[in-house]
Amino acid sequence: AWQTRGERGIEWMYSYAEALKLAEEKPRLLMVYYWSDQKKGSSPEENKAFLDEGLVRLSQQYICVRLNQSVDRDLFLAHKVDKVPHIRFLKPDGGACGKGISAIKLEAMVSVMRDVLQQYSPEQVETGSEQK
């Protein structure tokens, strides 16, 4: 998903428990992508965002985890996520930080990701995509 031949996308984890553990060890914030296999395909905007070199580089400052609504139903309920796609940023203890993202578009993603890092981990901020 979001990787085609020769392109490198975000490195996603698929276990929330393992992602929390790694976030605590590093320490880093989590970027949680909530999605559903019930939704047919991703939008062109999502594809553009998740393959953007700057956004991928910026994502390396986070522990990135994908949660599937049909597999991780309990986490969707616990996190009160009822619409997909959706992205939230969490502290290693699982507490929320920053605002979530429902409209997954490149410029908004980069902006929110930078803001969250500046607010919660100033030393980790790295230059992402140039806003046009």
Solvent accessible surface area in square Angstrom, and as a share of the most:
residue,aa,sasa,rsa
1,A,89,0.69
2,W,25,0.09
3,Q,97,0.43
4,T,81,0.47
5,R,239,0.87
6,G,87,0.84
7,E,84,0.38
8,R,150,0.55
9,G,1,0.01
10,I,6,0.03
11,E,114,0.51
12,W,30,0.11
13,M,48,0.21
14,Y,142,0.54
15,S,39,0.25
16,Y,28,0.11
17,A,76,0.59
18,E,105,0.47
19,A,0,0.00
20,L,44,0.22
21,K,132,0.56
22,L,56,0.28
23,A,0,0.00
24,E,124,0.55
25,E,113,0.51
26,K,102,0.43
27,P,91,0.57
28,R,69,0.25
29,L,8,0.04
30,L,0,0.00
31,M,0,0.00
32,V,0,0.00
33,Y,6,0.02
34,Y,0,0.00
35,W,61,0.21
36,S,6,0.04
37,D,79,0.41
38,Q,142,0.63
39,K,84,0.35
40,K,191,0.81
41,G,59,0.57
42,S,43,0.27
43,S,42,0.27
44,P,114,0.72
45,E,67,0.30
46,E,7,0.03
47,N,57,0.29
48,K,111,0.47
49,A,0,0.00
50,F,0,0.00
51,L,42,0.21
52,D,35,0.18
53,E,135,0.60
54,G,5,0.05
55,L,0,0.00
56,V,11,0.06
57,R,91,0.33
58,L,0,0.00
59,S,3,0.02
60,Q,85,0.38
61,Q,30,0.13
62,Y,7,0.03
63,I,9,0.04
64,C,7,0.04
65,V,0,0.00
66,R,16,0.06
67,L,0,0.00
68,N,18,0.09
69,Q,56,0.25
70,S,45,0.29
71,V,117,0.67
72,D,28,0.15
73,R,142,0.52
74,D,116,0.60
75,L,41,0.20
76,F,6,0.02
77,L,128,0.64
78,A,71,0.55
79,H,33,0.15
80,K,167,0.71
81,V,12,0.07
82,D,118,0.61
83,K,150,0.63
84,V,37,0.21
85,P,21,0.13
86,H,25,0.11
87,I,0,0.00
88,R,61,0.22
89,F,3,0.01
90,L,7,0.03
91,K,72,0.30
92,P,36,0.22
93,D,121,0.63
94,G,26,0.25
95,G,30,0.29
96,A,72,0.56
97,C,3,0.02
98,G,41,0.39
99,K,138,0.58
100,G,34,0.33
101,I,10,0.05
102,S,67,0.43
103,A,64,0.50
104,I,8,0.04
105,K,99,0.42
106,L,16,0.08
107,E,75,0.34
108,A,45,0.35
109,M,0,0.00
110,V,1,0.00
111,S,40,0.26
112,V,12,0.07
113,M,0,0.00
114,R,51,0.19
115,D,75,0.39
116,V,3,0.02
117,L,0,0.00
118,Q,102,0.45
119,Q,125,0.56
120,Y,76,0.29
121,S,12,0.08
122,P,91,0.57
123,E,142,0.63
124,Q,33,0.15
125,V,52,0.30
126,E,56,0.25
127,T,87,0.50
128,G,3,0.03
129,S,15,0.10
130,E,131,0.59
131,Q,97,0.43
132,K,221,0.94
